[in-house]
Amino acid sequence: VKSALVTFSAFVIAGAIPLFPYVFIEDQETRFYSSTILVIATLVGLGFIRGNFSKKHPITTIFETVLIGGVSAIIAYMIGYWGNIFMNGY
């Protein structure tokens, strides 16, 4: 239960960080780029923390986390983009 709560909390906190620009910034392009930077920064931070807990070299875990998280973010973005085209016809 403790592990599940820690994982859930980390997921909620790390997942919320890239959403902050969409709450505080009005310009759509600035929001997108700010969110992208926050995604990368969050993944770097998570990779560093992961390296400390797993006793692996932090550079390795940062690279792995940014690569896997980045690919996941791109896939999620593309699904949303294509879903919008499918639903709205543009």
C-alpha positions in Angstrom: 0.0 0.0 0.0 2.8 2.4 0.9 4.6 1.8 -2.5 1.3 2.2 -4.4 0.6 5.6 -2.6 4.1 6.8 -3.3 3.8 5.9 -7.0 0.4 7.5 -7.3 1.5 10.7 -5.6 4.6 10.9 -7.7 2.6 10.3 -10.9 0.1 13.1 -9.9 2.8 15.6 -9.0 5.1 14.9 -12.0 2.1 14.8 -14.3 0.8 18.2 -13.0 4.0 20.1 -13.5 3.7 20.4 -17.3 0.1 21.6 -17.0 1.1 24.8 -15.1 1.6 26.9 -18.2 -1.9 26.1 -19.3 -3.2 27.6 -16.1 -1.0 30.7 -15.9 -0.1 31.7 -19.5 -2.6 33.0 -22.1 -0.6 32.8 -25.3 -1.1 29.4 -26.9 2.4 29.1 -28.4 4.1 30.2 -25.2 2.1 27.7 -23.2 3.1 24.8 -25.5 6.8 25.6 -25.5 6.8 26.3 -21.7 5.0 23.0 -21.1 7.5 21.2 -23.4 10.4 22.6 -21.4 8.7 21.6 -18.1 8.2 18.1 -19.4 11.9 17.7 -20.2 12.9 19.3 -16.9 10.6 17.0 -15.0 11.9 13.9 -16.8 15.5 14.9 -16.0 14.6 15.4 -12.3 12.8 12.0 -12.2 15.7 10.3 -13.9 18.1 11.8 -11.4 16.0 10.7 -8.5 15.6 7.3 -10.0 19.4 7.0 -10.3 19.9 7.8 -6.7 17.3 5.2 -5.5 18.5 2.5 -7.9 22.2 3.1 -7.3 22.8 3.4 -11.1 24.7 6.2 -12.7 22.5 9.3 -12.8 23.4 10.2 -16.4 22.2 6.7 -17.5 18.9 6.9 -15.7 18.4 10.5 -16.8 19.0 9.5 -20.4 16.7 6.5 -20.1 13.9 8.5 -18.4 14.0 11.4 -20.9 14.1 9.0 -23.9 11.2 6.8 -22.7 9.2 9.7 -21.3 9.8 11.8 -24.4 8.7 9.1 -26.8 5.6 8.6 -24.6 4.8 12.3 -24.6 5.2 12.5 -28.4 2.9 9.5 -28.9 0.3 10.9 -26.6 0.5 14.3 -28.4 0.1 12.7 -31.8 -2.9 10.6 -30.6 -4.5 13.8 -29.3 -3.7 15.6 -32.6 -5.1 12.9 -34.8 -8.1 12.4 -32.5 -8.9 16.1 -32.9 -8.7 15.8 -36.7 -10.9 12.7 -36.6 -13.5 14.3 -34.3 -13.6 17.8 -35.8 -12.6 17.1 -39.4 -9.5 19.5 -39.3 
